[in-house]
Amino acid sequence: MPLPIIPLIFDFLRNVVALLKDRETRGVVYLVVIVLISGMVFYHTAEGWTWLDSLYFSVTTLTTVGLGDLSPKTDAGKAFTIVYILVGLGILAGFLTMVAQKQRERGQQIRGRRDSRKNASTTAEPTPEDQNPSSS
């Protein structure tokens, strides 16, 4: 059975939007964007890669996937990558932790609403007095 990737992407984006709305977490989202853009600009300029290849390498490097199909050839590219990993990995890890927390909170809210609806329907059952009002 194929992985339902489209709902996962929508959930991820919904959580990122929630992080952007929260004043306390907004800065981390901006930092991730800045780190990815800085990687893109550097690799595009120093290594001569396309913008897409630069973004691809930045994401695969910071997520520690490192597929090996692209790698910096210049000394400047290698040195930048060392610093980029050390700085960017912590920022990305914090960001992904916050996204996971938002997803967990959203799941708890959904379960809470479902449970409260279930409890409301089970507590609304008629009592014996309600079924036979003439006996009072």
Secondary structure as GFF3:
##gff-version 3
##sequence-region A 1 136
A	DSSP	alpha_helix	5	21	.	.	.	ID=ss1
A	DSSP	alpha_helix	26	42	.	.	.	ID=ss2
A	DSSP	pi_helix	43	47	.	.	.	ID=ss3
A	DSSP	alpha_helix	51	62	.	.	.	ID=ss4
A	DSSP	alpha_helix	75	123	.	.	.	ID=ss5
A	DSSP	alpha_helix	128	131	.	.	.	ID=ss6
A	DSSP	three_ten_helix	133	135	.	.	.	ID=ss7
###
